[in-house]
Amino acid sequence: EVSGFGKIRYRAPLPDTSGSPIVLIHGVYGGASHRTYRKLLPLLDKAGKRVFILDLPGTGESDKPRKFYTIEDLDLFTENFLSEVVRERAT
């Protein structure tokens, strides 16, 4: 759960990874989801990077309320995700 946005599908970093977290957020277009990073993610995992990937609200496997999201909504979502889930400075 992310405040104001419901259940958000994400994958936290794998065990035994290190460094500052990297948060991969997909674009905003039809069919967008965490799968955008299906080729990049294994490379980052193999390199031992701490990677979060997620589906934005209303996309992929996250909750899909009937709502039109503005850029301000997505900005607030990103702030909330970083503060509530990642809980530290990230790239």
C-alpha positions, 0 to 999 in steps of 0.5 A: 500500500502506498498512501493515497494510491492503494496496492502497488505491485513492486519488486524490492532489491534481491538479498545480498545486493548493495549500494544506493537503491535504484528505482526504475519507473516505467513511462506513461503510455498504453501497456506500460508496466514494470516489464519495460525493464525485463532486459535491463533488470537481470543485468543490474541484478547480476551486478549486485545492484539494489533495484526496485521496479514497480507498476505505477498506479493504474498500470500493470499489476497495481490497483486500477481505480477509475481515475485519470492521473495527472503529472502532479498525481504521479509526482506525489505517488513517486514521493510517497513510494520513495518515503514509504517503501524505499525509505532512503535516498535513491537514484 
